[in-house]
Amino acid sequence: MARTASHVRTLALAGVVGPVLFTVLVILQGLLIPAYSHISLPNSALEAWPTGWIQRLNFWVVGFLTIAFAYALHL
């Protein structure tokens, strides 16, 4: 029982880490690209620049963290 609670707690932590990680990476990548505007362009526009792989990876990681959080809610 304690082991399951520990797993649920760890998976639920993904619900906290995911949005924070996403926001930090969007801000940092936006600072790397002077032509990018956080106000007038969407986050997905960061994929259009040469460092677009960072944003693509960011979407994948946050997607997996969201799935882990949903699984923790299910448990």
PDB file with SEQRES, HELIX, SHEET and CRYST1 records, atoms N, CA, C and O in Angstrom:
SEQRES   1 A   75  MET ALA ARG THR ALA SER HIS VAL ARG THR LEU ALA LEU          
SEQRES   2 A   75  ALA GLY VAL VAL GLY PRO VAL LEU PHE THR VAL LEU VAL          
SEQRES   3 A   75  ILE LEU GLN GLY LEU LEU ILE PRO ALA TYR SER HIS ILE          
SEQRES   4 A   75  SER LEU PRO ASN SER ALA LEU GLU ALA TRP PRO THR GLY          
SEQRES   5 A   75  TRP ILE GLN ARG LEU ASN PHE TRP VAL VAL GLY PHE LEU          
SEQRES   6 A   75  THR ILE ALA PHE ALA TYR ALA LEU HIS LEU                      
HELIX    1 AA1 ALA A    2  LEU A   32  1                                  31    
HELIX    2 AA2 ASN A   43  ALA A   48  5                                   6    
HELIX    3 AA3 GLY A   52  HIS A   74  1                                  23    
CRYST1    1.000    1.000    1.000  90.00  90.00  90.00 P 1           1          
ATOM      1  N   MET A   1       0.818  -1.196   0.000  1.00  0.00           N  
ATOM      2  CA  MET A   1       0.000   0.000   0.000  1.00  0.00           C  
ATOM      3  C   MET A   1       0.862   1.261   0.000  1.00  0.00           C  
ATOM      4  O   MET A   1       0.585   2.209  -0.734  1.00  0.00           O  
ATOM      5  N   ALA A   2       1.910   1.265   0.829  1.00  0.00           N  
ATOM      6  CA  ALA A   2       2.780   2.446   0.900  1.00  0.00           C  
ATOM      7  C   ALA A   2       3.522   2.649  -0.411  1.00  0.00           C  
ATOM      8  O   ALA A   2       3.780   3.777  -0.831  1.00  0.00           O  
ATOM      9  N   ARG A   3       3.864   1.525  -1.054  1.00  0.00           N  
ATOM     10  CA  ARG A   3       4.569   1.635  -2.328  1.00  0.00           C  
ATOM     11  C   ARG A   3       3.672   2.280  -3.378  1.00  0.00           C  
ATOM     12  O   ARG A   3       4.142   3.102  -4.165  1.00  0.00           O  
ATOM     13  N   THR A   4       2.397   1.925  -3.402  1.00  0.00           N  
ATOM     14  CA  THR A   4       1.458   2.518  -4.348  1.00  0.00           C  
ATOM     15  C   THR A   4       1.289   4.008  -4.066  1.00  0.00           C  
ATOM     16  O   THR A   4       1.241   4.810  -4.999  1.00  0.00           O  
ATOM     17  N   ALA A   5       1.201   4.381  -2.809  1.00  0.00           N  
ATOM     18  CA  ALA A   5       1.067   5.791  -2.447  1.00  0.00           C  
ATOM     19  C   ALA A   5       2.300   6.572  -2.887  1.00  0.00           C  
ATOM     20  O   ALA A   5       2.189   7.715  -3.330  1.00  0.00           O  
ATOM     21  N   SER A   6       3.460   5.962  -2.767  1.00  0.00           N  
ATOM     22  CA  SER A   6       4.694   6.612  -3.199  1.00  0.00           C  
ATOM     23  C   SER A   6       4.704   6.819  -4.709  1.00  0.00           C  
ATOM     24  O   SER A   6       5.130   7.869  -5.191  1.00  0.00           O  
ATOM     25  N   HIS A   7       4.235   5.816  -5.458  1.00  0.00           N  
ATOM     26  CA  HIS A   7       4.175   5.942  -6.917  1.00  0.00           C  
ATOM     27  C   HIS A   7       3.180   7.015  -7.330  1.00  0.00           C  
ATOM     28  O   HIS A   7       3.444   7.808  -8.234  1.00  0.00           O  
ATOM     29  N   VAL A   8       2.032   7.033  -6.657  1.00  0.00           N  
ATOM     30  CA  VAL A   8       1.018   8.039  -6.974  1.00  0.00           C  
ATOM     31  C   VAL A   8       1.557   9.433  -6.692  1.00  0.00           C  
ATOM     32  O   VAL A   8       1.344  10.353  -7.481  1.00  0.00           O  
ATOM     33  N   ARG A   9       2.246   9.592  -5.586  1.00  0.00           N  
ATOM     34  CA  ARG A   9       2.818  10.895  -5.231  1.00  0.00           C  
ATOM     35  C   ARG A   9       3.856  11.330  -6.273  1.00  0.00           C  
ATOM     36  O   ARG A   9       3.898  12.495  -6.669  1.00  0.00           O  
ATOM     37  N   THR A  10       4.681  10.394  -6.706  1.00  0.00           N  
ATOM     38  CA  THR A  10       5.695  10.705  -7.710  1.00  0.00           C  
ATOM     39  C   THR A  10       5.055  11.086  -9.040  1.00  0.00           C  
ATOM     40  O   THR A  10       5.469  12.055  -9.675  1.00  0.00           O  
ATOM     41  N   LEU A  11       4.046  10.325  -9.462  1.00  0.00           N  
ATOM     42  CA  LEU A  11       3.363  10.631 -10.714  1.00  0.00           C  
ATOM     43  C   LEU A  11       2.580  11.935 -10.610  1.00  0.00           C  
ATOM     44  O   LEU A  11       2.506  12.692 -11.578  1.00  0.00           O  
ATOM     45  N   ALA A  12       2.000  12.201  -9.454  1.00  0.00           N  
ATOM     46  CA  ALA A  12       1.252  13.444  -9.269  1.00  0.00           C  
ATOM     47  C   ALA A  12       2.177  14.652  -9.309  1.00  0.00           C  
ATOM     48  O   ALA A  12       1.764  15.740  -9.711  1.00  0.00           O  
ATOM     49  N   LEU A  13       3.407  14.468  -8.902  1.00  0.00           N  
ATOM     50  CA  LEU A  13       4.381  15.554  -8.968  1.00  0.00           C  
ATOM     51  C   LEU A  13       4.608  16.010 -10.407  1.00  0.00           C  
ATOM     52  O   LEU A  13       4.976  17.161 -10.645  1.00  0.00           O  
ATOM     53  N   ALA A  14       4.390  15.120 -11.355  1.00  0.00           N  
ATOM     54  CA  ALA A  14       4.510  15.473 -12.768  1.00  0.00           C  
ATOM     55  C   ALA A  14       3.518  16.568 -13.138  1.00  0.00           C  
ATOM     56  O   ALA A  14       3.785  17.357 -14.044  1.00  0.00           O  
ATOM     57  N   GLY A  15       2.379  16.632 -12.454  1.00  0.00           N  
ATOM     58  CA  GLY A  15       1.399  17.680 -12.699  1.00  0.00           C  
ATOM     59  C   GLY A  15       1.877  19.045 -12.260  1.00  0.00           C  
ATOM     60  O   GLY A  15       1.373  20.061 -12.739  1.00  0.00           O  
ATOM     61  N   VAL A  16       2.834  19.085 -11.364  1.00  0.00           N  
ATOM     62  CA  VAL A  16       3.423  20.353 -10.917  1.00  0.00           C  
ATOM     63  C   VAL A  16       4.633  20.706 -11.774  1.00  0.00           C  
ATOM     64  O   VAL A  16       4.804  21.855 -12.180  1.00  0.00           O  
ATOM     65  N   VAL A  17       5.460  19.719 -12.043  1.00  0.00           N  
ATOM     66  CA  VAL A  17       6.701  19.942 -12.781  1.00  0.00           C  
ATOM     67  C   VAL A  17       6.441  20.306 -14.241  1.00  0.00           C  
ATOM     68  O   VAL A  17       7.132  21.161 -14.796  1.00  0.00           O  
ATOM     69  N   GLY A  18       5.457  19.670 -14.867  1.00  0.00           N  
ATOM     70  CA  GLY A  18       5.173  19.884 -16.288  1.00  0.00           C  
ATOM     71  C   GLY A  18       4.945  21.340 -16.670  1.00  0.00           C  
ATOM     72  O   GLY A  18       5.672  21.864 -17.515  1.00  0.00           O  
ATOM     73  N   PRO A  19       3.963  22.011 -16.078  1.00  0.00           N  
ATOM     74  CA  PRO A  19       3.717  23.407 -16.446  1.00  0.00           C  
ATOM     75  C   PRO A  19       4.870  24.353 -16.122  1.00  0.00           C  
ATOM     76  O   PRO A  19       5.139  25.295 -16.867  1.00  0.00           O  
ATOM     77  N   VAL A  20       5.547  24.093 -15.007  1.00  0.00           N  
ATOM     78  CA  VAL A  20       6.682  24.944 -14.641  1.00  0.00           C  
ATOM     79  C   VAL A  20       7.809  24.771 -15.650  1.00  0.00           C  
ATOM     80  O   VAL A  20       8.396  25.755 -16.099  1.00  0.00           O  
ATOM     81  N   LEU A  21       8.113  23.536 -16.005  1.00  0.00           N  
ATOM     82  CA  LEU A  21       9.154  23.253 -16.991  1.00  0.00           C  
ATOM     83  C   LEU A  21       8.812  23.888 -18.333  1.00  0.00           C  
ATOM     84  O   LEU A  21       9.667  24.499 -18.974  1.00  0.00           O  
ATOM     85  N   PHE A  22       7.556  23.742 -18.755  1.00  0.00           N  
ATOM     86  CA  PHE A  22       7.118  24.303 -20.027  1.00  0.00           C  
ATOM     87  C   PHE A  22       7.326  25.818 -20.046  1.00  0.00           C  
ATOM     88  O   PHE A  22       7.876  26.362 -21.003  1.00  0.00           O  
ATOM     89  N   THR A  23       6.885  26.492 -18.991  1.00  0.00           N  
ATOM     90  CA  THR A  23       6.994  27.949 -18.927  1.00  0.00           C  
ATOM     91  C   THR A  23       8.447  28.403 -18.931  1.00  0.00           C  
ATOM     92  O   THR A  23       8.802  29.348 -19.635  1.00  0.00           O  
ATOM     93  N   VAL A  24       9.280  27.738 -18.154  1.00  0.00           N  
ATOM     94  CA  VAL A  24      10.695  28.115 -18.085  1.00  0.00           C  
ATOM     95  C   VAL A  24      11.371  27.938 -19.441  1.00  0.00           C  
ATOM     96  O   VAL A  24      12.123  28.811 -19.875  1.00  0.00           O  
ATOM     97  N   LEU A  25      11.112  26.823 -20.109  1.00  0.00           N  
ATOM     98  CA  LEU A  25      11.752  26.587 -21.404  1.00  0.00           C  
ATOM     99  C   LEU A  25      11.254  27.555 -22.478  1.00  0.00           C  
ATOM    100  O   LEU A  25      12.033  27.977 -23.332  1.00  0.00           O  
ATOM    101  N   VAL A  26       9.982  27.906 -22.448  1.00  0.00           N  
ATOM    102  CA  VAL A  26       9.465  28.870 -23.420  1.00  0.00           C  
ATOM    103  C   VAL A  26      10.124  30.232 -23.204  1.00  0.00           C  
ATOM    104  O   VAL A  26      10.518  30.891 -24.166  1.00  0.00           O  
ATOM    105  N   ILE A  27      10.241  30.647 -21.966  1.00  0.00           N  
ATOM    106  CA  ILE A  27      10.871  31.941 -21.673  1.00  0.00           C  
ATOM    107  C   ILE A  27      12.337  31.929 -22.085  1.00  0.00           C  
ATOM    108  O   ILE A  27      12.806  32.868 -22.728  1.00  0.00           O  
ATOM    109  N   LEU A  28      13.069  30.868 -21.721  1.00  0.00           N  
ATOM    110  CA  LEU A  28      14.493  30.799 -22.065  1.00  0.00           C  
ATOM    111  C   LEU A  28      14.711  30.753 -23.574  1.00  0.00           C  
ATOM    112  O   LEU A  28      15.593  31.433 -24.097  1.00  0.00           O  
ATOM    113  N   GLN A  29      13.913  29.954 -24.270  1.00  0.00           N  
ATOM    114  CA  GLN A  29      14.082  29.879 -25.718  1.00  0.00           C  
ATOM    115  C   GLN A  29      13.699  31.204 -26.370  1.00  0.00           C  
ATOM    116  O   GLN A  29      14.323  31.612 -27.349  1.00  0.00           O  
ATOM    117  N   GLY A  30      12.688  31.874 -25.844  1.00  0.00           N  
ATOM    118  CA  GLY A  30      12.306  33.180 -26.369  1.00  0.00           C  
ATOM    119  C   GLY A  30      13.404  34.208 -26.194  1.00  0.00           C  
ATOM    120  O   GLY A  30      13.570  35.096 -27.030  1.00  0.00           O  
ATOM    121  N   LEU A  31      14.153  34.092 -25.113  1.00  0.00           N  
ATOM    122  CA  LEU A  31      15.268  35.020 -24.885  1.00  0.00           C  
ATOM    123  C   LEU A  31      16.438  34.744 -25.831  1.00  0.00           C  
ATOM    124  O   LEU A  31      17.211  35.649 -26.141  1.00  0.00           O  
ATOM    125  N   LEU A  32      16.570  33.493 -26.290  1.00  0.00           N  
ATOM    126  CA  LEU A  32      17.642  33.141 -27.222  1.00  0.00           C  
ATOM    127  C   LEU A  32      17.393  33.695 -28.623  1.00  0.00           C  
ATOM    128  O   LEU A  32      18.329  33.868 -29.404  1.00  0.00           O  
ATOM    129  N   ILE A  33      16.132  33.971 -28.933  1.00  0.00           N  
ATOM    130  CA  ILE A  33      15.759  34.428 -30.271  1.00  0.00           C  
ATOM    131  C   ILE A  33      15.263  35.864 -30.179  1.00  0.00           C  
ATOM    132  O   ILE A  33      14.130  36.091 -29.754  1.00  0.00           O  
ATOM    133  N   PRO A  34      16.081  36.839 -30.566  1.00  0.00           N  
ATOM    134  CA  PRO A  34      15.682  38.250 -30.439  1.00  0.00           C  
ATOM    135  C   PRO A  34      14.445  38.620 -31.260  1.00  0.00           C  
ATOM    136  O   PRO A  34      13.715  39.535 -30.880  1.00  0.00           O  
ATOM    137  N   ALA A  35      14.196  37.934 -32.370  1.00  0.00           N  
ATOM    138  CA  ALA A  35      13.056  38.273 -33.222  1.00  0.00           C  
ATOM    139  C   ALA A  35      11.737  37.746 -32.669  1.00  0.00           C  
ATOM    140  O   ALA A  35      10.673  38.142 -33.145  1.00  0.00           O  
ATOM    141  N   TYR A  36      11.783  36.870 -31.683  1.00  0.00           N  
ATOM    142  CA  TYR A  36      10.565  36.300 -31.117  1.00  0.00           C  
ATOM    143  C   TYR A  36       9.962  37.243 -30.091  1.00  0.00           C  
ATOM    144  O   TYR A  36      10.679  37.810 -29.267  1.00  0.00           O  
ATOM    145  N   SER A  37       8.660  37.413 -30.137  1.00  0.00           N  
ATOM    146  CA  SER A  37       7.939  38.240 -29.176  1.00  0.00           C  
ATOM    147  C   SER A  37       6.967  37.362 -28.400  1.00  0.00           C  
ATOM    148  O   SER A  37       6.105  36.712 -28.992  1.00  0.00           O  
ATOM    149  N   HIS A  38       7.103  37.341 -27.090  1.00  0.00           N  
ATOM    150  CA  HIS A  38       6.199  36.550 -26.257  1.00  0.00           C  
ATOM    151  C   HIS A  38       4.777  37.096 -26.299  1.00  0.00           C  
ATOM    152  O   HIS A  38       3.825  36.378 -25.993  1.00  0.00           O  
ATOM    153  N   ILE A  39       4.632  38.349 -26.672  1.00  0.00           N  
ATOM    154  CA  ILE A  39       3.319  38.987 -26.671  1.00  0.00           C  
ATOM    155  C   ILE A  39       2.564  38.739 -27.977  1.00  0.00           C  
ATOM    156  O   ILE A  39       1.374  38.423 -27.954  1.00  0.00           O  
ATOM    157  N   SER A  40       3.246  38.879 -29.112  1.00  0.00           N  
ATOM    158  CA  SER A  40       2.529  38.814 -30.387  1.00  0.00           C  
ATOM    159  C   SER A  40       2.600  37.456 -31.097  1.00  0.00           C  
ATOM    160  O   SER A  40       1.887  37.248 -32.078  1.00  0.00           O  
ATOM    161  N   LEU A  41       3.426  36.548 -30.634  1.00  0.00           N  
ATOM    162  CA  LEU A  41       3.561  35.241 -31.294  1.00  0.00           C  
ATOM    163  C   LEU A  41       3.188  34.114 -30.322  1.00  0.00           C  
ATOM    164  O   LEU A  41       3.435  34.219 -29.121  1.00  0.00           O  
ATOM    165  N   PRO A  42       2.592  33.039 -30.847  1.00  0.00           N  
ATOM    166  CA  PRO A  42       2.261  31.902 -29.974  1.00  0.00           C  
ATOM    167  C   PRO A  42       3.513  31.098 -29.620  1.00  0.00           C  
ATOM    168  O   PRO A  42       4.550  31.221 -30.272  1.00  0.00           O  
ATOM    169  N   ASN A  43       3.397  30.281 -28.585  1.00  0.00           N  
ATOM    170  CA  ASN A  43       4.527  29.442 -28.160  1.00  0.00           C  
ATOM    171  C   ASN A  43       4.988  28.504 -29.266  1.00  0.00           C  
ATOM    172  O   ASN A  43       6.182  28.240 -29.404  1.00  0.00           O  
ATOM    173  N   SER A  44       4.050  28.006 -30.047  1.00  0.00           N  
ATOM    174  CA  SER A  44       4.411  27.051 -31.096  1.00  0.00           C  
ATOM    175  C   SER A  44       5.259  27.680 -32.193  1.00  0.00           C  
ATOM    176  O   SER A  44       5.900  26.961 -32.958  1.00  0.00           O  
ATOM    177  N   ALA A  45       5.276  29.002 -32.285  1.00  0.00           N  
ATOM    178  CA  ALA A  45       6.110  29.678 -33.281  1.00  0.00           C  
ATOM    179  C   ALA A  45       7.597  29.483 -32.993  1.00  0.00           C  
ATOM    180  O   ALA A  45       8.430  29.684 -33.877  1.00  0.00           O  
ATOM    181  N   LEU A  46       7.928  29.101 -31.788  1.00  0.00           N  
ATOM    182  CA  LEU A  46       9.333  28.865 -31.446  1.00  0.00           C  
ATOM    183  C   LEU A  46       9.921  27.689 -32.224  1.00  0.00           C  
ATOM    184  O   LEU A  46      11.141  27.570 -32.332  1.00  0.00           O  
ATOM    185  N   GLU A  47       9.072  26.827 -32.761  1.00  0.00           N  
ATOM    186  CA  GLU A  47       9.563  25.700 -33.564  1.00  0.00           C  
ATOM    187  C   GLU A  47      10.079  26.137 -34.923  1.00  0.00           C  
ATOM    188  O   GLU A  47      10.800  25.381 -35.574  1.00  0.00           O  
ATOM    189  N   ALA A  48       9.735  27.320 -35.361  1.00  0.00           N  
ATOM    190  CA  ALA A  48      10.112  27.778 -36.701  1.00  0.00           C  
ATOM    191  C   ALA A  48      11.564  28.236 -36.780  1.00  0.00           C  
ATOM    192  O   ALA A  48      12.129  28.301 -37.871  1.00  0.00           O  
ATOM    193  N   TRP A  49      12.164  28.549 -35.660  1.00  0.00           N  
ATOM    194  CA  TRP A  49      13.553  29.016 -35.665  1.00  0.00           C  
ATOM    195  C   TRP A  49      14.516  27.833 -35.571  1.00  0.00           C  
ATOM    196  O   TRP A  49      14.093  26.708 -35.304  1.00  0.00           O  
ATOM    197  N   PRO A  50      15.802  28.082 -35.788  1.00  0.00           N  
ATOM    198  CA  PRO A  50      16.785  26.978 -35.765  1.00  0.00           C  
ATOM    199  C   PRO A  50      16.818  26.198 -34.449  1.00  0.00           C  
ATOM    200  O   PRO A  50      17.199  25.027 -34.435  1.00  0.00           O  
ATOM    201  N   THR A  51      16.424  26.835 -33.350  1.00  0.00           N  
ATOM    202  CA  THR A  51      16.392  26.116 -32.069  1.00  0.00           C  
ATOM    203  C   THR A  51      15.018  25.500 -31.820  1.00  0.00           C  
ATOM    204  O   THR A  51      14.644  25.259 -30.672  1.00  0.00           O  
ATOM    205  N   GLY A  52      14.278  25.248 -32.876  1.00  0.00           N  
ATOM    206  CA  GLY A  52      12.937  24.688 -32.763  1.00  0.00           C  
ATOM    207  C   GLY A  52      12.887  23.322 -32.121  1.00  0.00           C  
ATOM    208  O   GLY A  52      11.855  22.930 -31.574  1.00  0.00           O  
ATOM    209  N   TRP A  53      13.981  22.592 -32.177  1.00  0.00           N  
ATOM    210  CA  TRP A  53      14.021  21.266 -31.565  1.00  0.00           C  
ATOM    211  C   TRP A  53      13.792  21.358 -30.054  1.00  0.00           C  
ATOM    212  O   TRP A  53      13.268  20.423 -29.448  1.00  0.00           O  
ATOM    213  N   ILE A  54      14.181  22.478 -29.446  1.00  0.00           N  
ATOM    214  CA  ILE A  54      13.972  22.645 -28.001  1.00  0.00           C  
ATOM    215  C   ILE A  54      12.476  22.679 -27.695  1.00  0.00           C  
ATOM    216  O   ILE A  54      12.010  22.023 -26.764  1.00  0.00           O  
ATOM    217  N   GLN A  55      11.732  23.447 -28.485  1.00  0.00           N  
ATOM    218  CA  GLN A  55      10.296  23.554 -28.260  1.00  0.00           C  
ATOM    219  C   GLN A  55       9.582  22.235 -28.577  1.00  0.00           C  
ATOM    220  O   GLN A  55       8.638  21.852 -27.885  1.00  0.00           O  
ATOM    221  N   ARG A  56      10.033  21.557 -29.609  1.00  0.00           N  
ATOM    222  CA  ARG A  56       9.442  20.270 -29.954  1.00  0.00           C  
ATOM    223  C   ARG A  56       9.647  19.277 -28.811  1.00  0.00           C  
ATOM    224  O   ARG A  56       8.718  18.568 -28.423  1.00  0.00           O  
ATOM    225  N   LEU A  57      10.861  19.230 -28.277  1.00  0.00           N  
ATOM    226  CA  LEU A  57      11.157  18.362 -27.137  1.00  0.00           C  
ATOM    227  C   LEU A  57      10.343  18.786 -25.918  1.00  0.00           C  
ATOM    228  O   LEU A  57       9.866  17.943 -25.159  1.00  0.00           O  
ATOM    229  N   ASN A  58      10.189  20.081 -25.737  1.00  0.00           N  
ATOM    230  CA  ASN A  58       9.397  20.613 -24.636  1.00  0.00           C  
ATOM    231  C   ASN A  58       7.955  20.109 -24.723  1.00  0.00           C  
ATOM    232  O   ASN A  58       7.389  19.686 -23.715  1.00  0.00           O  
ATOM    233  N   PHE A  59       7.357  20.149 -25.914  1.00  0.00           N  
ATOM    234  CA  PHE A  59       5.995  19.655 -26.088  1.00  0.00           C  
ATOM    235  C   PHE A  59       5.902  18.169 -25.753  1.00  0.00           C  
ATOM    236  O   PHE A  59       4.963  17.746 -25.079  1.00  0.00           O  
ATOM    237  N   TRP A  60       6.853  17.383 -26.210  1.00  0.00           N  
ATOM    238  CA  TRP A  60       6.840  15.940 -25.941  1.00  0.00           C  
ATOM    239  C   TRP A  60       6.967  15.639 -24.443  1.00  0.00           C  
ATOM    240  O   TRP A  60       6.206  14.841 -23.897  1.00  0.00           O  
ATOM    241  N   VAL A  61       7.930  16.282 -23.792  1.00  0.00           N  
ATOM    242  CA  VAL A  61       8.163  16.013 -22.368  1.00  0.00           C  
ATOM    243  C   VAL A  61       6.949  16.423 -21.541  1.00  0.00           C  
ATOM    244  O   VAL A  61       6.515  15.675 -20.665  1.00  0.00           O  
ATOM    245  N   VAL A  62       6.402  17.595 -21.810  1.00  0.00           N  
ATOM    246  CA  VAL A  62       5.233  18.047 -21.054  1.00  0.00           C  
ATOM    247  C   VAL A  62       4.024  17.153 -21.353  1.00  0.00           C  
ATOM    248  O   VAL A  62       3.199  16.914 -20.471  1.00  0.00           O  
ATOM    249  N   GLY A  63       3.918  16.666 -22.573  1.00  0.00           N  
ATOM    250  CA  GLY A  63       2.848  15.731 -22.899  1.00  0.00           C  
ATOM    251  C   GLY A  63       2.953  14.449 -22.092  1.00  0.00           C  
ATOM    252  O   GLY A  63       1.951  13.968 -21.563  1.00  0.00           O  
ATOM    253  N   PHE A  64       4.151  13.890 -21.991  1.00  0.00           N  
ATOM    254  CA  PHE A  64       4.339  12.674 -21.193  1.00  0.00           C  
ATOM    255  C   PHE A  64       4.100  12.931 -19.709  1.00  0.00           C  
ATOM    256  O   PHE A  64       3.536  12.083 -19.018  1.00  0.00           O  
ATOM    257  N   LEU A  65       4.524  14.095 -19.211  1.00  0.00           N  
ATOM    258  CA  LEU A  65       4.281  14.431 -17.809  1.00  0.00           C  
ATOM    259  C   LEU A  65       2.787  14.588 -17.535  1.00  0.00           C  
ATOM    260  O   LEU A  65       2.312  14.215 -16.462  1.00  0.00           O  
ATOM    261  N   THR A  66       2.053  15.129 -18.482  1.00  0.00           N  
ATOM    262  CA  THR A  66       0.606  15.273 -18.327  1.00  0.00           C  
ATOM    263  C   THR A  66      -0.076  13.907 -18.303  1.00  0.00           C  
ATOM    264  O   THR A  66      -1.014  13.691 -17.536  1.00  0.00           O  
ATOM    265  N   ILE A  67       0.393  12.997 -19.136  1.00  0.00           N  
ATOM    266  CA  ILE A  67      -0.159  11.635 -19.131  1.00  0.00           C  
ATOM    267  C   ILE A  67       0.141  10.947 -17.793  1.00  0.00           C  
ATOM    268  O   ILE A  67      -0.719  10.256 -17.247  1.00  0.00           O  
ATOM    269  N   ALA A  68       1.353  11.134 -17.267  1.00  0.00           N  
ATOM    270  CA  ALA A  68       1.709  10.556 -15.972  1.00  0.00           C  
ATOM    271  C   ALA A  68       0.826  11.126 -14.863  1.00  0.00           C  
ATOM    272  O   ALA A  68       0.403  10.399 -13.965  1.00  0.00           O  
ATOM    273  N   PHE A  69       0.555  12.414 -14.928  1.00  0.00           N  
ATOM    274  CA  PHE A  69      -0.318  13.052 -13.932  1.00  0.00           C  
ATOM    275  C   PHE A  69      -1.748  12.504 -14.044  1.00  0.00           C  
ATOM    276  O   PHE A  69      -2.386  12.234 -13.027  1.00  0.00           O  
ATOM    277  N   ALA A  70      -2.239  12.345 -15.242  1.00  0.00           N  
ATOM    278  CA  ALA A  70      -3.584  11.790 -15.439  1.00  0.00           C  
ATOM    279  C   ALA A  70      -3.659  10.364 -14.903  1.00  0.00           C  
ATOM    280  O   ALA A  70      -4.674   9.976 -14.326  1.00  0.00           O  
ATOM    281  N   TYR A  71      -2.613   9.590 -15.083  1.00  0.00           N  
ATOM    282  CA  TYR A  71      -2.570   8.230 -14.560  1.00  0.00           C  
ATOM    283  C   TYR A  71      -2.588   8.240 -13.032  1.00  0.00           C  
ATOM    284  O   TYR A  71      -3.235   7.401 -12.406  1.00  0.00           O  
ATOM    285  N   ALA A  72      -1.863   9.210 -12.430  1.00  0.00           N  
ATOM    286  CA  ALA A  72      -1.863   9.326 -10.972  1.00  0.00           C  
ATOM    287  C   ALA A  72      -3.263   9.672 -10.470  1.00  0.00           C  
ATOM    288  O   ALA A  72      -3.693   9.158  -9.437  1.00  0.00           O  
ATOM    289  N   LEU A  73      -3.968  10.527 -11.183  1.00  0.00           N  
ATOM    290  CA  LEU A  73      -5.341  10.850 -10.785  1.00  0.00           C  
ATOM    291  C   LEU A  73      -6.231   9.614 -10.891  1.00  0.00           C  
ATOM    292  O   LEU A  73      -7.133   9.418 -10.077  1.00  0.00           O  
ATOM    293  N   HIS A  74      -5.973   8.795 -11.887  1.00  0.00           N  
ATOM    294  CA  HIS A  74      -6.753   7.567 -12.067  1.00  0.00           C  
ATOM    295  C   HIS A  74      -6.536   6.621 -10.881  1.00  0.00           C  
ATOM    296  O   HIS A  74      -7.481   6.008 -10.386  1.00  0.00           O  
ATOM    297  N   LEU A  75      -5.286   6.510 -10.436  1.00  0.00           N  
ATOM    298  CA  LEU A  75      -4.980   5.619  -9.313  1.00  0.00           C  
ATOM    299  C   LEU A  75      -5.579   6.141  -8.023  1.00  0.00           C  
ATOM    300  O   LEU A  75      -5.422   5.518  -6.973  1.00  0.00           O  
TER     301      LEU A  75                                                      
END                                                                             
